[in-house]
Amino acid sequence: MASGGLTCVKFITFFCNLLFALSGLLILIVGAMVQLNYAHYSNFVSNHIWTVPIILIIVGATIAFICFLGCCGALKENSCMILSFAILAVIIFLFEIGLGIAGYVKHASLSDIMEEQFNSTMKEYNERKENRDAWSLLQSEMDCCGTFGPKDWVPIFHNSSLPPACCAVINLNEAQDCTVVHAHSEGCLNKLLTLLDSKTLTLAGVVLGVAGIQLLTILFAFCLFRSFRRSYQTV
């Protein structure tokens, strides 16, 4: 039979596991929302950066799954399950730290990476339909034109015209006459960078909050494991 102190640690660990599981679901939901709402901008961001939402979904699902071990181990007073949970939680925690460091390092060069993607998709605008669709969607949704401005399209369109999405139009006839004079003056790169920066801050806040809960849960899990081992040794 567990002592009063052991019972207290057991239920605190169980409660922390529930918070841990909810935080995992939160990471999963945030990653899924980013993936669903902004996946159509993936042409302008390199693939290894755009995999972050997918990684978050996997991490969130994994956290929610391993919390089952922690909850069962705490309620059943199973030291093996508690230890397994604690080790897996430490691995995920270290993985998240590594992911955060990698994200911070990559963020410093994000502007250059995206500028390269913008330029490459622009050069292939006439050859590839997926690039035309991506540019049309980006420019119409964000009210922007080109990488830094409408003049970026001059080497692509040699007749002084621009992609229809560069101009705010009321009907299709107006779209055929889009020129630098009528186009959105602001480039798309800075607008998309601003959007991604705001979402990155949200993700960073969520991950930091989850990391705090994880650390607390891991500490209680190891305390509970030691308490179980001691109680077994005294029997």
Short mmCIF file of the C-alpha atoms (twelve columns), coordinates in Angstrom:
data_MODEL
# 
_entry.id   MODEL 
# 
loop_
_atom_site.group_PDB 
_atom_site.id 
_atom_site.type_symbol 
_atom_site.label_atom_id 
_atom_site.label_alt_id 
_atom_site.label_comp_id 
_atom_site.label_asym_id 
_atom_site.label_seq_id 
_atom_site.Cartn_x 
_atom_site.Cartn_y 
_atom_site.Cartn_z 
_atom_site.pdbx_PDB_model_num 
ATOM 1   C CA . MET A 1   0.000   0.000  0.000   1 
ATOM 2   C CA . ALA A 2   1.358   3.414  -0.897  1 
ATOM 3   C CA . SER A 3   2.073   5.871  1.890   1 
ATOM 4   C CA . GLY A 4   0.449   9.308  2.060   1 
ATOM 5   C CA . GLY A 5   3.498   11.015 0.541   1 
ATOM 6   C CA . LEU A 6   3.745   8.446  -2.244  1 
ATOM 7   C CA . THR A 7   0.035   8.792  -2.990  1 
ATOM 8   C CA . CYS A 8   0.463   12.561 -3.256  1 
ATOM 9   C CA . VAL A 9   3.385   12.243 -5.688  1 
ATOM 10  C CA . LYS A 10  1.451   9.626  -7.646  1 
ATOM 11  C CA . PHE A 11  -1.564  11.857 -8.238  1 
ATOM 12  C CA . ILE A 12  0.559   14.934 -8.940  1 
ATOM 13  C CA . THR A 13  2.408   12.887 -11.572 1 
ATOM 14  C CA . PHE A 14  -0.911  11.710 -13.004 1 
ATOM 15  C CA . PHE A 15  -2.194  15.304 -13.167 1 
ATOM 16  C CA . CYS A 16  1.036   16.503 -14.819 1 
ATOM 17  C CA . ASN A 17  0.680   13.683 -17.337 1 
ATOM 18  C CA . LEU A 18  -2.781  14.916 -18.239 1 
ATOM 19  C CA . LEU A 19  -1.391  18.423 -18.751 1 
ATOM 20  C CA . PHE A 20  1.451   16.891 -20.757 1 
ATOM 21  C CA . ALA A 21  -1.048  15.024 -22.947 1 
ATOM 22  C CA . LEU A 22  -3.126  18.172 -23.482 1 
ATOM 23  C CA . SER A 23  0.012   20.116 -24.378 1 
ATOM 24  C CA . GLY A 24  0.877   17.406 -26.901 1 
ATOM 25  C CA . LEU A 25  -2.572  17.750 -28.447 1 
ATOM 26  C CA . LEU A 26  -2.077  21.526 -28.520 1 
ATOM 27  C CA . ILE A 27  1.203   21.114 -30.434 1 
ATOM 28  C CA . LEU A 28  -0.542  18.724 -32.828 1 
ATOM 29  C CA . ILE A 29  -3.420  21.165 -33.416 1 
ATOM 30  C CA . VAL A 30  -1.122  24.166 -33.937 1 
ATOM 31  C CA . GLY A 31  1.049   22.189 -36.368 1 
ATOM 32  C CA . ALA A 32  -2.032  20.978 -38.256 1 
ATOM 33  C CA . MET A 33  -3.481  24.505 -38.468 1 
ATOM 34  C CA . VAL A 34  -0.230  25.905 -39.861 1 
ATOM 35  C CA . GLN A 35  -0.025  23.051 -42.351 1 
ATOM 36  C CA . LEU A 36  -3.650  23.409 -43.498 1 
ATOM 37  C CA . ASN A 37  -3.795  27.211 -43.644 1 
ATOM 38  C CA . TYR A 38  -0.389  28.001 -45.130 1 
ATOM 39  C CA . ALA A 39  0.681   24.904 -47.085 1 
ATOM 40  C CA . HIS A 40  -0.136  26.700 -50.350 1 
ATOM 41  C CA . TYR A 41  2.828   29.004 -49.682 1 
ATOM 42  C CA . SER A 42  5.253   26.076 -49.539 1 
ATOM 43  C CA . ASN A 43  6.562   26.881 -53.054 1 
ATOM 44  C CA . PHE A 44  8.226   29.966 -51.588 1 
ATOM 45  C CA . VAL A 45  9.833   28.240 -48.601 1 
ATOM 46  C CA . SER A 46  12.417  25.449 -48.867 1 
ATOM 47  C CA . ASN A 47  11.140  21.953 -48.121 1 
ATOM 48  C CA . HIS A 48  13.310  21.343 -45.046 1 
ATOM 49  C CA . ILE A 49  11.840  24.448 -43.388 1 
ATOM 50  C CA . TRP A 50  8.271   23.631 -44.360 1 
ATOM 51  C CA . THR A 51  8.562   20.219 -42.699 1 
ATOM 52  C CA . VAL A 52  8.420   21.933 -39.263 1 
ATOM 53  C CA . PRO A 53  4.580   21.818 -39.028 1 
ATOM 54  C CA . ILE A 54  4.662   18.118 -39.951 1 
ATOM 55  C CA . ILE A 55  7.313   17.466 -37.283 1 
ATOM 56  C CA . LEU A 56  5.152   19.296 -34.731 1 
ATOM 57  C CA . ILE A 57  2.170   17.109 -35.638 1 
ATOM 58  C CA . ILE A 58  4.272   13.961 -35.147 1 
ATOM 59  C CA . VAL A 59  5.753   15.233 -31.859 1 
ATOM 60  C CA . GLY A 60  2.315   16.210 -30.558 1 
ATOM 61  C CA . ALA A 61  0.846   12.808 -31.408 1 
ATOM 62  C CA . THR A 62  3.848   11.048 -29.827 1 
ATOM 63  C CA . ILE A 63  3.512   13.075 -26.620 1 
ATOM 64  C CA . ALA A 64  -0.182  12.261 -26.355 1 
ATOM 65  C CA . PHE A 65  0.605   8.562  -26.871 1 
ATOM 66  C CA . ILE A 66  3.437   8.201  -24.340 1 
ATOM 67  C CA . CYS A 67  1.388   10.027 -21.708 1 
ATOM 68  C CA . PHE A 68  -0.752  6.891  -21.670 1 
ATOM 69  C CA . LEU A 69  2.290   5.086  -20.238 1 
ATOM 70  C CA . GLY A 70  2.765   7.743  -17.592 1 
ATOM 71  C CA . CYS A 71  -0.874  7.806  -16.505 1 
ATOM 72  C CA . CYS A 72  -1.147  4.014  -16.367 1 
ATOM 73  C CA . GLY A 73  2.183   3.707  -14.582 1 
ATOM 74  C CA . ALA A 74  1.167   6.269  -11.964 1 
ATOM 75  C CA . LEU A 75  -2.248  4.744  -11.271 1 
ATOM 76  C CA . LYS A 76  -1.036  1.131  -11.306 1 
ATOM 77  C CA . GLU A 77  2.138   1.999  -9.376  1 
ATOM 78  C CA . ASN A 78  4.168   0.317  -12.115 1 
ATOM 79  C CA . SER A 79  7.791   1.497  -11.890 1 
ATOM 80  C CA . CYS A 80  8.707   -0.008 -15.275 1 
ATOM 81  C CA . MET A 81  6.011   1.986  -17.091 1 
ATOM 82  C CA . ILE A 82  6.928   5.158  -15.207 1 
ATOM 83  C CA . LEU A 83  10.616  4.753  -16.096 1 
ATOM 84  C CA . SER A 84  9.760   4.059  -19.749 1 
ATOM 85  C CA . PHE A 85  7.593   7.160  -19.839 1 
ATOM 86  C CA . ALA A 86  10.276  9.327  -18.187 1 
ATOM 87  C CA . ILE A 87  12.982  8.168  -20.617 1 
ATOM 88  C CA . LEU A 88  10.754  8.764  -23.658 1 
ATOM 89  C CA . ALA A 89  9.753   12.174 -22.285 1 
ATOM 90  C CA . VAL A 90  13.430  13.119 -21.855 1 
ATOM 91  C CA . ILE A 91  14.152  12.040 -25.449 1 
ATOM 92  C CA . ILE A 92  11.275  14.171 -26.768 1 
ATOM 93  C CA . PHE A 93  12.360  17.090 -24.589 1 
ATOM 94  C CA . LEU A 94  15.916  16.932 -25.975 1 
ATOM 95  C CA . PHE A 95  14.537  16.586 -29.502 1 
ATOM 96  C CA . GLU A 96  12.439  19.725 -29.011 1 
ATOM 97  C CA . ILE A 97  15.487  21.633 -27.756 1 
ATOM 98  C CA . GLY A 98  17.428  20.513 -30.843 1 
ATOM 99  C CA . LEU A 99  14.515  21.493 -33.078 1 
ATOM 100 C CA . GLY A 100 14.347  24.906 -31.423 1 
ATOM 101 C CA . ILE A 101 18.087  25.510 -31.874 1 
ATOM 102 C CA . ALA A 102 17.924  24.401 -35.518 1 
ATOM 103 C CA . GLY A 103 14.912  26.666 -36.086 1 
ATOM 104 C CA . TYR A 104 16.711  29.628 -34.538 1 
ATOM 105 C CA . VAL A 105 19.791  29.057 -36.706 1 
ATOM 106 C CA . LYS A 106 17.718  28.630 -39.872 1 
ATOM 107 C CA . HIS A 107 15.587  31.683 -39.067 1 
ATOM 108 C CA . ALA A 108 18.659  33.901 -39.432 1 
ATOM 109 C CA . SER A 109 18.999  32.844 -43.079 1 
ATOM 110 C CA . LEU A 110 15.260  32.491 -43.797 1 
ATOM 111 C CA . SER A 111 15.101  35.713 -45.820 1 
ATOM 112 C CA . ASP A 112 17.932  34.607 -48.138 1 
ATOM 113 C CA . ILE A 113 16.463  31.111 -48.533 1 
ATOM 114 C CA . MET A 114 13.038  32.502 -49.397 1 
ATOM 115 C CA . GLU A 115 14.463  35.088 -51.796 1 
ATOM 116 C CA . GLU A 116 16.154  32.263 -53.695 1 
ATOM 117 C CA . GLN A 117 12.865  30.331 -53.819 1 
ATOM 118 C CA . PHE A 118 10.988  33.430 -54.986 1 
ATOM 119 C CA . ASN A 119 13.468  34.042 -57.793 1 
ATOM 120 C CA . SER A 120 13.533  30.419 -58.966 1 
ATOM 121 C CA . THR A 121 9.732   30.098 -59.081 1 
ATOM 122 C CA . MET A 122 9.483   33.455 -60.865 1 
ATOM 123 C CA . LYS A 123 11.946  32.364 -63.561 1 
ATOM 124 C CA . GLU A 124 9.848   29.241 -64.184 1 
ATOM 125 C CA . TYR A 125 6.546   31.140 -64.068 1 
ATOM 126 C CA . ASN A 126 5.727   30.584 -67.748 1 
ATOM 127 C CA . GLU A 127 6.975   26.984 -67.844 1 
ATOM 128 C CA . ARG A 128 5.310   25.496 -64.759 1 
ATOM 129 C CA . LYS A 129 1.609   25.768 -63.959 1 
ATOM 130 C CA . GLU A 130 2.162   25.097 -60.241 1 
ATOM 131 C CA . ASN A 131 4.389   28.176 -60.052 1 
ATOM 132 C CA . ARG A 132 1.805   30.306 -61.847 1 
ATOM 133 C CA . ASP A 133 -0.906  29.103 -59.473 1 
ATOM 134 C CA . ALA A 134 1.301   29.696 -56.418 1 
ATOM 135 C CA . TRP A 135 2.202   33.236 -57.499 1 
ATOM 136 C CA . SER A 136 -1.400  34.061 -58.371 1 
ATOM 137 C CA . LEU A 137 -2.612  32.905 -54.973 1 
ATOM 138 C CA . LEU A 138 0.166   34.677 -53.058 1 
ATOM 139 C CA . GLN A 139 -0.216  37.995 -54.880 1 
ATOM 140 C CA . SER A 140 -4.009  38.061 -54.739 1 
ATOM 141 C CA . GLU A 141 -4.233  37.028 -51.063 1 
ATOM 142 C CA . MET A 142 -1.496  39.335 -49.802 1 
ATOM 143 C CA . ASP A 143 -2.073  42.288 -52.160 1 
ATOM 144 C CA . CYS A 144 1.541   42.279 -53.310 1 
ATOM 145 C CA . CYS A 145 3.477   41.977 -56.547 1 
ATOM 146 C CA . GLY A 146 6.810   40.342 -57.326 1 
ATOM 147 C CA . THR A 147 9.570   39.589 -54.861 1 
ATOM 148 C CA . PHE A 148 10.377  43.190 -53.946 1 
ATOM 149 C CA . GLY A 149 7.960   44.990 -56.272 1 
ATOM 150 C CA . PRO A 150 6.266   44.949 -59.715 1 
ATOM 151 C CA . LYS A 151 9.521   45.628 -61.589 1 
ATOM 152 C CA . ASP A 152 10.743  42.135 -60.686 1 
ATOM 153 C CA . TRP A 153 8.409   40.829 -63.404 1 
ATOM 154 C CA . VAL A 154 9.967   42.931 -66.191 1 
ATOM 155 C CA . PRO A 155 12.504  40.224 -67.232 1 
ATOM 156 C CA . ILE A 156 9.675   37.650 -67.325 1 
ATOM 157 C CA . PHE A 157 7.041   39.750 -69.140 1 
ATOM 158 C CA . HIS A 158 8.791   41.710 -71.874 1 
ATOM 159 C CA . ASN A 159 5.682   43.589 -73.039 1 
ATOM 160 C CA . SER A 160 5.305   45.740 -69.858 1 
ATOM 161 C CA . SER A 161 2.357   43.651 -68.666 1 
ATOM 162 C CA . LEU A 162 2.203   41.855 -65.315 1 
ATOM 163 C CA . PRO A 163 0.468   38.769 -63.904 1 
ATOM 164 C CA . PRO A 164 -3.232  39.622 -63.387 1 
ATOM 165 C CA . ALA A 165 -2.954  38.893 -59.657 1 
ATOM 166 C CA . CYS A 166 -0.584  41.871 -59.286 1 
ATOM 167 C CA . CYS A 167 -3.508  44.254 -59.689 1 
ATOM 168 C CA . ALA A 168 -6.646  44.752 -57.638 1 
ATOM 169 C CA . VAL A 169 -9.372  44.114 -60.219 1 
ATOM 170 C CA . ILE A 170 -13.126 44.246 -60.274 1 
ATOM 171 C CA . ASN A 171 -13.706 42.113 -63.374 1 
ATOM 172 C CA . LEU A 172 -11.750 39.822 -65.672 1 
ATOM 173 C CA . ASN A 173 -11.374 42.461 -68.402 1 
ATOM 174 C CA . GLU A 174 -9.405  44.670 -66.040 1 
ATOM 175 C CA . ALA A 175 -7.138  41.733 -65.165 1 
ATOM 176 C CA . GLN A 176 -5.893  41.561 -68.744 1 
ATOM 177 C CA . ASP A 177 -4.514  45.118 -68.534 1 
ATOM 178 C CA . CYS A 178 -2.422  44.837 -65.375 1 
ATOM 179 C CA . THR A 179 0.667   47.046 -65.652 1 
ATOM 180 C CA . VAL A 180 3.252   48.491 -63.266 1 
ATOM 181 C CA . VAL A 181 1.164   51.655 -62.953 1 
ATOM 182 C CA . HIS A 182 -1.858  49.807 -61.545 1 
ATOM 183 C CA . ALA A 183 -0.061  47.028 -59.664 1 
ATOM 184 C CA . HIS A 184 0.374   46.609 -55.924 1 
ATOM 185 C CA . SER A 185 3.550   48.482 -55.061 1 
ATOM 186 C CA . GLU A 186 4.719   46.265 -52.200 1 
ATOM 187 C CA . GLY A 187 6.704   43.085 -52.832 1 
ATOM 188 C CA . CYS A 188 5.558   39.693 -51.550 1 
ATOM 189 C CA . LEU A 189 8.759   38.583 -49.815 1 
ATOM 190 C CA . ASN A 190 8.542   40.989 -46.873 1 
ATOM 191 C CA . LYS A 191 4.810   40.367 -46.461 1 
ATOM 192 C CA . LEU A 192 5.233   36.604 -46.339 1 
ATOM 193 C CA . LEU A 193 8.222   36.918 -43.997 1 
ATOM 194 C CA . THR A 194 6.150   39.069 -41.621 1 
ATOM 195 C CA . LEU A 195 3.360   36.488 -41.665 1 
ATOM 196 C CA . LEU A 196 5.738   33.591 -41.013 1 
ATOM 197 C CA . ASP A 197 7.495   35.514 -38.231 1 
ATOM 198 C CA . SER A 198 4.197   36.043 -36.413 1 
ATOM 199 C CA . LYS A 199 3.345   32.344 -36.683 1 
ATOM 200 C CA . THR A 200 6.857   31.404 -35.567 1 
ATOM 201 C CA . LEU A 201 6.404   33.461 -32.391 1 
ATOM 202 C CA . THR A 202 3.125   31.650 -31.708 1 
ATOM 203 C CA . LEU A 203 4.772   28.264 -32.221 1 
ATOM 204 C CA . ALA A 204 7.727   29.252 -30.034 1 
ATOM 205 C CA . GLY A 205 5.378   30.332 -27.240 1 
ATOM 206 C CA . VAL A 206 3.446   27.062 -27.410 1 
ATOM 207 C CA . VAL A 207 6.621   24.953 -27.431 1 
ATOM 208 C CA . LEU A 208 8.137   26.880 -24.492 1 
ATOM 209 C CA . GLY A 209 4.966   26.431 -22.458 1 
ATOM 210 C CA . VAL A 210 4.913   22.734 -23.270 1 
ATOM 211 C CA . ALA A 211 8.618   22.407 -22.392 1 
ATOM 212 C CA . GLY A 212 7.912   23.777 -18.909 1 
ATOM 213 C CA . ILE A 213 5.126   21.244 -18.378 1 
ATOM 214 C CA . GLN A 214 7.361   18.480 -19.734 1 
ATOM 215 C CA . LEU A 215 10.182  19.339 -17.359 1 
ATOM 216 C CA . LEU A 216 7.828   19.318 -14.376 1 
ATOM 217 C CA . THR A 217 6.295   16.012 -15.454 1 
ATOM 218 C CA . ILE A 218 9.708   14.386 -15.967 1 
ATOM 219 C CA . LEU A 219 10.867  15.448 -12.492 1 
ATOM 220 C CA . PHE A 220 7.740   14.058 -10.824 1 
ATOM 221 C CA . ALA A 221 7.991   10.859 -12.888 1 
ATOM 222 C CA . PHE A 222 11.542  10.193 -11.676 1 
ATOM 223 C CA . CYS A 223 10.505  11.034 -8.095  1 
ATOM 224 C CA . LEU A 224 7.621   8.600  -8.390  1 
ATOM 225 C CA . PHE A 225 9.892   5.918  -9.866  1 
ATOM 226 C CA . ARG A 226 12.302  6.250  -6.922  1 
ATOM 227 C CA . SER A 227 9.400   6.187  -4.462  1 
ATOM 228 C CA . PHE A 228 8.022   3.000  -6.023  1 
ATOM 229 C CA . ARG A 229 11.424  1.330  -5.920  1 
ATOM 230 C CA . ARG A 230 11.913  2.247  -2.267  1 
ATOM 231 C CA . SER A 231 8.444   1.029  -1.315  1 
ATOM 232 C CA . TYR A 232 9.125   -2.306 -3.040  1 
ATOM 233 C CA . GLN A 233 12.475  -2.675 -1.256  1 
ATOM 234 C CA . THR A 234 10.891  -2.140 2.163   1 
ATOM 235 C CA . VAL A 235 8.218   -4.767 1.583   1 
# 
